[in-house]
């Protein structure tokens, strides 16, 4: 989502994780027939966005957060220095029951289901609805779907939860160095250690772009439901960051990147 989200007027903010402006502008008309599309400046990744948008010294008691992203959770597990449970009035963990192990992500249908429930329980609160899509894993890309799969933890949620907590606490992700790091690992015949590295090795740019577009169209079908169900609310649809597919030699979204396809995000708004 845009870095100035809290300066905008909205009742419901829908977040599409890793959503590029250009691809969104090409396909959104088939799902969002009214409203206005603009551009905004986004972050380099989700954590960068969270730390930039939400003041570390503030709590947001007027906001409930429906999260498909395990890093933004109401379980009291901070993502480095960001603890969503302490930041918002309430966090709904849509990822907890909505996780699909076959794909390796939170199903957008489950996020919508929880959002409808949250709106009924707190009709006077502002609400952020955070979908994982169009961010990978891609539903049409058969592969080890998550970090857990690559580390042999698939199907063991408790082990996965502890592993994720440990690595978030370290705050180290060598994959943030991108293709240079992956090229060295490939030359050394090391297996991919993360999903982005796996995708970079296995698929070409055209295939990745096709998977990405499919993920975006998948989630937009559910965004359409939100717009129709909550037609009395001021709704914005935006993103935390975009995604690169080889532009400036980058893939996906590197930490602190200035790549314009990552930093430019859509901002669609509906209602007065």
LINDA-V705481 format. One record per pair of residues at least 24 apart in sequence whose ideal C-beta (glycine too) atoms are under 10 Angstrom apart, sorted by the first residue. I is the first residue (numbers start at 1). GAP is how many residues later the second one is. D is the distance in whole Angstrom. If there is no record, write none. Layout:
<<I,GAP,D> <I,GAP,D>>
//
This chain:
<<1,39,8> <1,41,7> <1,42,9> <1,45,10> <1,48,7> <1,49,10> <1,52,7> <1,127,8> <1,129,9> <1,235,8> <1,236,9> <1,237,4> <1,238,6> <1,239,5> <1,240,9> <1,264,7> <1,265,10> <1,266,8> <2,36,9> <2,37,9> <2,38,3> <2,39,6> <2,40,6> <2,41,9> <2,47,9> <2,51,8> <2,234,9> <2,236,5> <2,237,8> <2,238,9> <2,262,10> <2,263,6> <2,264,9> <2,265,6> <3,37,7> <3,38,6> <3,39,7> <3,40,6> <3,45,9> <3,46,7> <3,49,5> <3,50,6> <3,237,9> <3,238,10> <3,260,9> <3,262,9> <4,36,7> <4,37,8> <4,48,10> <4,49,8> <4,234,10> <4,263,9> <5,35,8> <5,37,10> <5,44,9> <5,47,10> <5,48,5> <5,49,9> <5,123,9> <5,231,8> <5,233,7> <5,235,9> <5,262,9> <6,47,6> <6,48,8> <6,49,8> <6,52,10> <6,54,8> <6,57,9> <6,120,10> <7,46,10> <8,32,9> <8,226,9> <8,228,6> <8,230,9> <8,259,8> <8,261,8> <9,225,6> <9,227,8> <9,260,8> <9,262,9> <9,263,9> <10,116,7> <10,117,9> <10,118,9> <10,223,8> <10,224,5> <10,225,7> <10,226,5> <10,227,10> <10,228,9> <10,259,7> <10,260,9> <10,261,8> <11,108,10> <11,112,10> <11,113,10> <11,114,9> <11,115,6> <11,116,7> <11,219,8> <11,221,9> <11,222,4> <11,223,5> <11,224,7> <11,225,9> <11,260,8> <12,54,10> <12,103,8> <12,107,8> <12,114,7> <12,115,5> <12,116,8> <12,117,7> <12,214,7> <12,215,9> <12,218,6> <12,221,5> <12,222,7> <12,223,5> <12,224,8> <12,225,9> <12,258,9> <12,259,9> <13,50,9> <13,52,10> <13,113,8> <13,114,7> <13,115,5> <13,116,7> <13,117,9> <13,221,9> <13,222,8> <13,223,5> <13,224,8> <13,225,7> <13,256,10> <14,52,10> <14,97,10> <14,101,9> <14,113,9> <14,114,8> <14,115,5> <14,116,8> <14,117,7> <14,205,9> <14,206,10> <14,208,9> <14,209,6> <14,212,6> <14,213,8> <14,216,10> <14,221,7> <14,222,7> <14,223,4> <14,224,7> <14,225,9> <14,254,9> <14,256,10> <15,31,9> <15,34,9> <15,50,9> <15,51,10> <15,52,9> <15,53,9> <15,54,9> <15,57,9> <15,113,6> <15,114,7> <15,115,4> <15,116,7> <15,117,10> <15,221,9> <15,222,8> <15,223,7> <15,224,7> <15,225,6> <15,250,10> <16,92,10> <16,113,10> <16,114,9> <16,115,6> <16,116,9> <16,117,7> <16,118,6> <16,119,8> <16,199,10> <16,200,7> <16,203,6> <16,204,8> <16,207,7> <16,221,7> <16,222,7> <16,223,5> <16,224,8> <16,249,9> <16,250,8> <16,252,10> <17,28,10> <17,29,6> <17,32,10> <17,51,8> <17,52,7> <17,88,10> <17,113,7> <17,114,6> <17,115,5> <17,116,7> <17,117,7> <17,118,4> <17,119,10> <17,198,10> <17,202,9> <17,222,7> <17,223,6> <17,224,8> <17,226,9> <17,236,10> <18,24,10> <18,27,9> <18,28,8> <18,114,9> <18,115,8> <18,116,6> <18,117,4> <18,118,8> <18,194,8> <18,197,9> <18,198,9> <18,221,7> <18,222,7> <18,223,6> <18,224,7> <18,225,5> <18,226,10> <18,234,8> <18,235,6> <18,244,9> <18,247,9> <19,112,9> <19,114,9> <19,115,6> <19,116,8> <19,193,10> <19,196,10> <19,197,7> <19,200,9> <19,201,10> <19,218,9> <19,219,8> <19,220,4> <19,221,8> <19,222,8> <19,223,6> <19,224,8> <19,246,6> <19,247,6> <20,114,8> <20,189,10> <20,192,8> <20,193,10> <20,196,8> <20,219,8> <20,221,9> <20,222,4> <20,223,5> <20,224,9> <20,225,9> <20,241,6> <20,242,8> <20,244,8> <20,245,8> <20,246,8> <21,217,10> <21,218,8> <21,221,7> <21,239,9> <21,240,8> <21,242,10> <21,243,5> <21,244,6> <21,245,5> <21,246,9> <22,220,9> <22,239,7> <22,242,8> <22,244,9> <23,111,8> <23,186,8> <23,189,7> <23,190,6> <23,193,6> <23,194,10> <23,219,9> <23,220,8> <23,222,10> <23,238,10> <23,243,9> <24,110,9> <24,192,7> <24,196,8> <24,213,8> <24,214,9> <24,215,8> <24,218,9> <24,241,8> <24,242,4> <24,243,10> <24,244,8> <25,241,7> <25,243,9> <26,187,8> <26,190,9> <27,107,10> <27,186,7> <27,189,6> <27,190,6> <27,193,7> <28,188,9> <28,189,10> <28,192,7> <28,195,9> <28,196,10> <28,209,8> <28,238,7> <28,240,6> <30,187,8> <30,190,8> <30,191,9> <30,194,9> <31,185,10> <31,186,8> <31,188,9> <31,189,4> <31,190,6> <31,191,9> <31,192,6> <31,193,5> <31,194,10> <31,196,8> <31,206,10> <32,188,7> <32,191,7> <32,192,7> <32,195,7> <32,203,10> <32,205,7> <32,236,6> <32,238,7> <33,191,9> <33,194,9> <33,237,10> <34,193,9> <34,234,10> <34,236,7> <34,237,10> <35,192,8> <35,200,8> <35,201,9> <35,202,8> <35,233,5> <35,234,6> <35,235,4> <35,236,8> <36,231,9> <36,232,7> <36,233,6> <36,234,8> <37,200,9> <37,229,6> <37,230,7> <37,231,5> <37,232,8> <38,198,10> <38,200,9> <38,228,8> <38,229,5> <38,230,8> <38,231,8> <39,199,10> <39,225,6> <39,226,7> <39,227,7> <39,228,7> <40,196,10> <40,198,6> <40,199,8> <40,223,10> <40,224,8> <40,225,5> <40,226,8> <40,227,4> <41,219,10> <41,222,6> <41,223,7> <41,224,7> <41,226,10> <42,196,8> <42,197,6> <42,198,6> <42,199,5> <42,200,6> <42,211,10> <42,220,7> <42,221,6> <42,222,7> <42,223,4> <42,224,9> <42,225,9> <43,196,9> <43,197,6> <43,198,5> <43,199,10> <43,210,9> <43,212,10> <43,213,9> <43,214,10> <43,219,9> <43,220,8> <43,222,9> <44,132,9> <44,196,9> <44,197,6> <44,198,10> <44,209,6> <44,210,7> <44,211,6> <44,212,5> <44,213,5> <44,214,8> <44,215,8> <44,218,6> <44,219,7> <45,128,10> <45,131,8> <45,195,8> <45,196,6> <45,207,9> <45,208,5> <45,209,8> <45,210,6> <45,211,9> <45,212,8> <45,217,9> <46,25,7> <46,26,8> <46,33,8> <46,36,10> <46,84,9> <46,86,10> <46,89,8> <46,193,10> <46,194,5> <46,195,7> <46,207,9> <47,24,7> <47,25,9> <47,32,6> <47,33,6> <47,34,9> <47,35,7> <47,121,9> <47,124,9> <47,193,9> <47,208,9> <48,192,8> <48,193,7> <48,205,9> <48,207,7> <48,208,7> <48,209,10> <49,33,10> <49,190,9> <49,191,4> <49,192,6> <49,216,9> <50,29,7> <50,30,9> <50,31,9> <50,32,5> <50,34,8> <50,37,9> <50,190,8> <51,28,9> <51,29,8> <51,30,7> <51,31,6> <52,188,9> <53,187,8> <54,28,8> <54,30,9> <54,33,6> <54,34,9> <55,32,9> <56,25,7> <56,26,8> <56,31,9> <58,29,8> <59,27,7> <59,28,6> <59,29,8> <59,30,8> <60,27,6> <60,28,5> <60,29,7> <60,65,10> <60,66,8> <60,68,9> <61,26,10> <61,27,8> <61,28,5> <61,29,10> <61,64,9> <62,26,9> <62,27,7> <62,60,10> <62,62,9> <62,63,6> <62,64,5> <63,24,9> <63,25,5> <63,26,6> <63,27,9> <63,28,10> <63,59,10> <63,62,7> <63,63,5> <63,64,7> <63,65,6> <64,24,6> <64,25,6> <64,26,5> <64,27,7> <64,28,7> <64,51,9> <64,54,6> <64,55,9> <64,57,8> <64,58,5> <64,61,5> <64,62,7> <64,63,5> <64,64,8> <64,65,10> <65,24,8> <65,25,7> <65,26,5> <65,27,7> <65,28,10> <65,29,10> <65,53,9> <65,61,10> <65,62,8> <65,63,5> <65,64,8> <65,65,7> <66,24,9> <66,25,8> <66,26,5> <66,27,9> <66,28,6> <66,45,6> <66,46,9> <66,47,10> <66,48,5> <66,49,5> <66,50,10> <66,51,9> <66,52,5> <66,53,9> <66,61,7> <66,62,7> <66,63,5> <66,64,7> <66,65,9> <67,24,6> <67,25,7> <67,26,6> <67,27,6> <67,28,6> <67,29,9> <67,39,8> <67,44,8> <67,47,9> <67,61,8> <67,62,9> <67,63,5> <67,64,9> <67,65,9> <68,24,10> <68,25,9> <68,26,5> <68,27,5> <68,30,7> <68,31,9> <68,37,8> <68,38,4> <68,39,8> <68,40,7> <68,42,8> <68,43,5> <68,44,10> <68,46,9> <68,47,10> <68,61,8> <68,62,6> <68,63,5> <68,64,5> <68,65,8> <68,67,10> <68,151,9> <69,24,10> <69,25,9> <69,26,6> <69,36,10> <69,37,7> <69,42,10> <69,61,6> <69,62,8> <69,63,6> <69,66,9> <69,171,9> <70,25,5> <70,26,8> <70,29,8> <70,36,8> <70,62,9> <70,90,9> <70,91,8> <70,94,7> <70,95,10> <70,98,10> <71,24,9> <71,59,10> <71,93,8> <71,97,7> <72,56,9> <72,58,6> <73,88,10> <75,86,8> <75,90,9> <77,84,8> <77,85,10> <77,87,8> <77,88,5> <77,91,8> <77,92,9> <78,87,9> <78,90,7> <78,91,8> <79,85,9> <79,86,9> <79,89,5> <79,90,10> <79,92,10> <80,88,6> <80,89,8> <80,90,9> <80,91,5> <81,90,9> <82,86,10> <84,46,10> <88,37,9> <88,38,10> <88,39,10> <88,40,8> <89,33,8> <89,36,6> <89,37,9> <89,38,10> <90,28,8> <90,31,9> <90,32,7> <90,35,8> <90,37,10> <91,27,10> <91,37,10> <91,39,10> <92,25,8> <92,26,5> <92,29,9> <92,30,10> <92,35,9> <92,37,9> <92,38,10> <94,24,9> <94,35,9> <94,36,8> <94,37,9> <94,38,9> <95,35,9> <95,37,8> <96,61,9> <96,65,10> <98,34,10> <99,33,10> <99,47,9> <99,58,8> <99,61,10> <100,37,9> <100,39,9> <100,45,9> <101,44,7> <101,45,8> <101,47,9> <101,48,9> <101,53,6> <101,54,6> <101,56,9> <101,59,10> <102,35,10> <102,37,9> <102,40,10> <102,43,7> <102,52,10> <103,29,10> <103,33,10> <103,34,5> <103,35,8> <103,36,5> <103,37,9> <103,38,9> <103,39,10> <103,40,10> <103,42,6> <103,43,9> <103,112,10> <104,28,10> <104,32,9> <104,33,4> <104,34,9> <104,35,9> <104,37,10> <104,39,8> <104,40,8> <104,41,2> <104,42,4> <104,43,9> <104,44,8> <104,45,7> <104,50,8> <104,91,8> <105,26,10> <105,27,5> <105,28,7> <105,30,8> <105,31,8> <105,32,5> <105,33,9> <105,34,8> <105,40,7> <105,41,8> <105,110,9> <106,24,9> <106,25,8> <106,26,5> <106,27,9> <107,24,10> <107,25,9> <107,26,9> <107,32,9> <107,111,10> <107,112,10> <107,115,9> <108,24,8> <108,25,6> <108,107,9> <108,110,7> <108,111,5> <108,112,9> <108,113,8> <108,114,4> <108,115,8> <108,117,9> <109,109,10> <109,110,10> <109,112,9> <109,113,6> <109,116,9> <110,112,10> <111,108,9> <111,111,7> <111,112,10> <111,115,9> <112,107,10> <112,109,10> <112,110,5> <112,111,9> <112,112,10> <112,113,6> <112,114,6> <112,117,8> <113,109,10> <113,112,10> <115,107,9> <115,110,9> <115,111,6> <115,114,9> <115,115,8> <116,109,9> <116,110,9> <116,113,6> <116,114,9> <119,107,9> <119,110,8> <119,111,6> <119,114,8> <123,109,10> <123,110,9> <126,107,9> <126,108,10> <127,99,10> <127,103,9> <127,106,8> <127,108,10> <128,108,10> <129,93,10> <129,94,9> <129,97,7> <129,101,10> <129,106,9> <129,108,9> <130,110,8> <131,84,10> <131,87,10> <131,88,5> <131,89,10> <131,91,7> <131,92,8> <131,95,10> <131,106,10> <131,108,10> <132,83,9> <132,87,8> <133,79,9> <133,81,10> <133,82,5> <133,83,7> <133,84,9> <133,85,6> <133,86,4> <133,87,9> <133,89,9> <133,90,10> <134,77,9> <134,78,6> <134,79,8> <134,80,8> <134,81,4> <134,82,4> <134,83,9> <134,84,8> <134,85,6> <134,86,9> <134,105,9> <134,108,10> <134,109,7> <135,77,9> <135,80,7> <135,81,10> <135,84,10> <135,104,10> <135,105,9> <135,106,9> <135,108,8> <135,117,9> <135,118,9> <136,59,6> <136,60,7> <136,62,9> <136,63,6> <136,72,9> <136,75,7> <136,76,8> <136,79,7> <136,107,9> <136,116,8> <137,58,6> <137,61,10> <137,62,9> <137,74,9> <137,78,8> <138,57,10> <138,61,8> <138,65,9> <138,69,9> <138,70,8> <138,72,9> <138,73,4> <138,74,7> <138,75,10> <138,76,7> <138,77,5> <138,80,9> <139,72,8> <139,75,7> <139,76,6> <139,79,6> <140,67,9> <140,70,8> <140,71,5> <140,72,10> <140,73,10> <140,74,5> <140,75,8> <140,78,9> <141,54,10> <141,57,9> <141,58,7> <141,61,8> <141,62,7> <141,66,8> <141,67,8> <141,69,9> <141,70,5> <141,71,10> <141,73,9> <141,74,9> <142,60,10> <143,49,9> <143,52,7> <143,55,6> <143,56,7> <143,59,7> <143,60,9> <143,68,10> <144,47,10> <144,48,8> <144,50,10> <144,51,7> <144,54,6> <145,50,7> <145,53,10> <146,48,10> <146,49,7> <147,46,9> <147,47,6> <147,48,7> <149,46,8> <149,49,9> <150,41,8> <150,42,7> <150,43,6> <150,44,7> <150,45,7> <150,47,9> <150,48,7> <151,42,8> <151,43,10> <173,82,7> <175,25,10> <175,77,9> <175,79,9> <175,80,10> <176,76,10> <176,77,9> <176,78,6> <176,79,4> <176,80,8> <176,81,9> <177,77,8> <177,78,9> <178,66,9> <178,71,8> <178,72,6> <178,73,6> <178,74,8> <178,75,10> <178,76,5> <178,77,9> <178,79,9> <179,67,9> <179,70,6> <179,71,7> <179,72,6> <179,73,10> <179,75,9> <180,69,9> <182,69,9> <194,58,10> <195,57,9> <196,55,7> <196,56,5> <196,57,9> <196,58,10> <197,54,9> <197,55,10> <199,52,8> <199,53,8> <200,46,10> <200,51,5> <200,52,8> <204,41,10> <204,42,9> <205,40,5> <205,41,5> <205,42,10> <205,46,9> <206,39,9> <207,38,10> <208,35,9> <208,37,5> <208,38,9> <208,43,8> <208,44,9> <209,34,10> <209,36,5> <209,37,9> <212,31,7> <212,33,7> <212,40,10> <216,27,10> <223,45,9> <227,41,9> <227,43,6> <227,44,9> <230,40,10> <230,41,9> <231,39,9> <231,40,8> <232,39,8> <233,37,9> <233,38,6> <234,35,7> <234,36,7> <234,37,4> <234,38,7> <235,33,8> <235,34,7> <235,35,5> <235,36,6> <236,30,10> <236,31,6> <236,32,7> <236,33,5> <236,34,8> <236,35,9> <237,29,7> <237,30,8> <237,31,4> <237,32,8> <237,33,8> <238,27,6> <238,28,6> <238,29,5> <238,30,7> <238,31,9> <239,25,9> <239,26,4> <239,27,6> <239,28,9> <240,25,7> <241,24,7> <242,24,9>>
//
